[in-house]
């Protein structure tokens, strides 16, 4: 029953995809209203004017360009012409670095907040004010103080991914079942051992959920951050291709951003499943 | 009664007397004698001395769940506490376990005032409180490594395994709690508590969430283990029959707030009682009725009826003994409450 449901869902997915491609193709094909003009002028104006072709690239053009990119993902022809693999690599490295820093700060701090009602109450106003700030609002301050655009982007990733992890860790730690804590207490388990053998495994699913939310936000923010700082990265690539008026490349970049985001989410989902325990 | 006043020995002797492993040696009968001797010489193994628990009230005042509570237990004794919800039974147990602190008074165990929790006092939780990410063996081994930090893996495993075998879970070592039935989970809880060879077992309604059949089997197991190991046990229960089956003495608590330990009922049933013919014992219904009467009516009115109740000198009720004291209050006061609710018939006789 389950396999047949999955099979049927797959058929519907493929059908929807084909319908989307078909509509896209129909919407962007030439309207065949050819304007009469001198051949030189027509050459200057391009297919959009001469054949009534839509300015929006069709699926076949995007597909061909995508294939070209996939064949050579790592070429480097100078600052404004790098392979998509290199650009994505830069973005993933920035996200990874900022995210790792956020994990290193948020999880210990979240533990502290979750275990100590005093610290929780004391830090609460700061967290409440800092949390809703758009990560990009930090950018000028980061650029001014750090004076390096690459590191500033990493800082922005750090600041945006720290909050969901921090809050989820604190919540997960604070809501560990009292009875499990009591088991550790009656067994005279020390604070450190209790933190690692009872609280961490009990809070792990909640912590991982926070980490999963964070990686999603970090990947959302990196595109915007790279548009601002420029130089390298998939966000920069999008903006650069917009300046080149290459809508085909922009569409390809959008597609790849989506796929990489999905993969990052899947990795964290797998980790979450590993630490989740049935009750 | 055609069988005579005391059908003894009971056919269902469920004891398997063998050398205990908790340091306590000797079979059940030897133990009974030692319990008796210990009580005679008033050697208190556990002594709760004037504890109180107060919570801040709504109008700034303090609400006392109980005040000035005194009780004591001797080594190897099984005590059940019965009372309505809110009388502070669980609070007493938590204080005894060290999980909660009394607002006043002290608890002395084995000659020392307790401070916090201890591996000498094992708790069996009502909700079994197993760590769901650990297997059965992992849960028991966690307790074992907590007590013996420097044991190697093989030794911990062997020790944990022996207690899993003891509670009859052989073969389920590698299951996780979510794969176990309620009764099996509670068995793991019992194995975990026993594995640290505690001096006292504290049980907070351990079987209340189980179905009647499983409850019966687990009562048998707990009774067998306690007798074999000479365990001192303190159990909270709502189940009168459970208390009569398991306890040497039954502590009756009045309703809270301001709960007091009203009476101590000594269980007149023989130590080698079996669960299946318990109710045929000539004194069974006398004990049962006394406890039920207390729960139904006297637990509410006790404070008003016995204003001179001395918490340090709680009346001991010995049913069926020469110095029979069924009720420490005058019979006249209870004539009304003893009216049967089935007019035209008399109350069934409880003695033969």
Interface residues (C-beta under 8 A of the other chain):
Chain A: X177 X179 X180 X182 X183 X184 X185 X186 X187 X188 X189 X197 X198 X201 X202 X275 X277 X278 X279
Chain B: X97 X98 X99 X116 X117 X118 X119 X121 X122 X123 X125 X127 X129 X131 X132 X133 X142 X143 X146 X147 X176 X177 X178 X196
